[in-house]
Amino acid sequence: MNYYLSALKKYTVISGRASRAEYWYFFLFNIIISFGLAIIDGLLGISSLEDESSILLTVFQWAVAIPSFTVGVRRMHDVNKSGWFLAIPFYDLVLLVTDGTKGDNKYGPDPKAVGVK
């Protein structure tokens, strides 16, 4: 949960690096919250009847759109790549699961080594 809150607190920060754990926990919690909101939306019957879209889910997705992008950019920085690599299908997924650069790189200090001396 700390990784999720950390990513939300840095919602406009594209400088620096995000560890694999920070990125993937953010992704996981977004999926869990999305399922929960869709269930609540269905139980309360507040979804749009025309296209059956979930109103709560749509609001949540808009709320986490920028943090999702920025944590992705910081994740690319962790593997010593530009944030533009997020735009390359499949290769970005490989980079997202790759271990980050050990030690400092041009984007900042190693997030795994911060606080460890």
N, C-alpha and C positions, 0 to 999 in steps of 0.2 A: 504494500500500500504506500510505503514511503516513496518508491520509485514513481508511482502514479501521481502523487501529490507534488513531487519534485518536478515532473514534466509539466504539470499544470501551472506551477509557480513560474516556470521559465517559458511561458507560452509565447512570448515574442522574441526570445533569445535564440538567434541562429549561430552565434559564435560559441566556440567551445565544443566539447565532445559529450556524447551520451553512450554509456556502456550498453552491451547487448541486453543485460538485465533490465536497465531502465526502459529501453525501447520495447522489449517484448512484454514486460509487465504492464506497460501503458497500453499496448495492443490488447493483451488479455483482459484487463479490467474494462476496456471499452466494449469488448464483445460481451462480457458478462452483464455490464450495465445495459447494453442495448437489448439483450434478451429479456432482462428484467422489465425494462420499460415497455417492450412490445407486449409482454404478458399483462402488465398493469393496464396498458392501453386497451387490450382486448377485453379484459375483465370489466373495465369501467365503460366500455362501449363508446369511447370518445374518438375513435379513428374516423377518418373521413369516409363517408359512405360511397362517394363516387369512385374513388380509386383505391379504397381500402388501405391508404397509407397511415402509418402511425404518427400521430401529431407529436406525442412525447418523444418518440425516437427521432423524428426529423429535427426537433428543437435541440436535442442532445447532440446529434451529428453536426449541426451547425456550430454548436458551442465548442466542440472539440476539434473542429476542422483545422484551425490555426495551430493549436498545440500538437496535433498529429503531424502536421507538416514540419514544424520546427524541431520536434524530437527526431524525425526522420533525417533532417538535414544534419543535426548534431551526430546522429548515428553514422552517417556517411563520413563526417569529419573524423570519427573514431577510427575508421579504417583508412584514413589519410586520403580521402577522395572528396571532391567538390560535391556540394549539395545537388548539383545538376544531375548527378548520377541516379537520383531518384526517378528521373524521367525515362530511364532505359529499362524497358520491361525485362524481366527474368534476371538480368545481371544485377539489378538493385536488390532482388531477393537474396542472391548469393552473397552480396555485400552485407546485407542485414543480418545474416546468420554467421558471418565470418568474425572471428575474434579480432578485437581492435589492435591497433599498433601498440606494441610494448613501449613504455616510456613516453616522453613528450614527442609531439609532432608539430607541424606548422599551425595546427588548429588549437593547440593548447596542451595542458598536462593530461596524463593518462588518468581517466576517471577511476580506475581500479586502484591506482597508487595514491590518490588524494587522501591525505590523512594517515598514510602508512609510511613510516620512515624508520 
